Amino acid sequence: MDRRLFLSLMASFPAAPQLSEPPPRVRTVGTIPLPAPYEKQTATLVELYLPPGAPSGAPHQHPGFVLGYVIEGEFRFQVAGEPERTLRAGDTFYEAPGAHHLISASASALRPARVLAIVIAGSGQAITEPL
């Protein structure tokens, strides 16, 4: 996917409102059917809220590729075959289709992490599959 398509996807969503309570752990914030030549695919934008000190989410995989952006905090991240990384606000990541995502958690015992994940997968497919 080229940079212009990614930026147009990001620009199509307004800023999230400020909430007095933490948002749900996983919240789909939008879906966009993609234009030709990607018309059989959909971009699903998901916000992850990872509470401080909580255990990692369950290992999983995605049928399509994932582009991620750390909105807030520090994010512990690992896919199979790669070392664990700590990503900070402003950092980005990529997951190949079918990669085994092993670790997904806040890296802090005091602060949550918020992440925006964009999953590009076949239209009508579930975007997350347990391992």
C-alpha positions, 0 to 999 in steps of 0.5 A: 500500500502506498503512502498516499493511500495510508494517509487518506485512510488516516485522514478520513477519521476525526480525532477521537473524543476525550472520554472520562473513562478508559475506552474498551480494550479493543474497539473498531473505529472504522472500516473502509472498503478499498478501491480498485485494484484492492476492491476485494479488501477492507481496511479495518481500523482498531483502537487497542487500550492496554491497561497498565500492568495487565498481562499480554493479550492472547496470542493471535494472527491476522489474515491480512497485513497490519500497520500499527501506530502507538498513540500513547504510552509504551507498547510491548510487541512481539511476533514469532521469530522476532525479538520482543520490542518496546514501542513508544508513542509515535512509533509504527509497526508492521505485521505480515499476513498470518504472523503469530502475534505473541505479545501485546501489552502496556510496557508500564505498570503505571500508564496505559498504552493506546495503539491504532492498528489498521488491518488490511484483509479480504472483505468479509473475513474476520480480522483476528484469529486465535492461535 
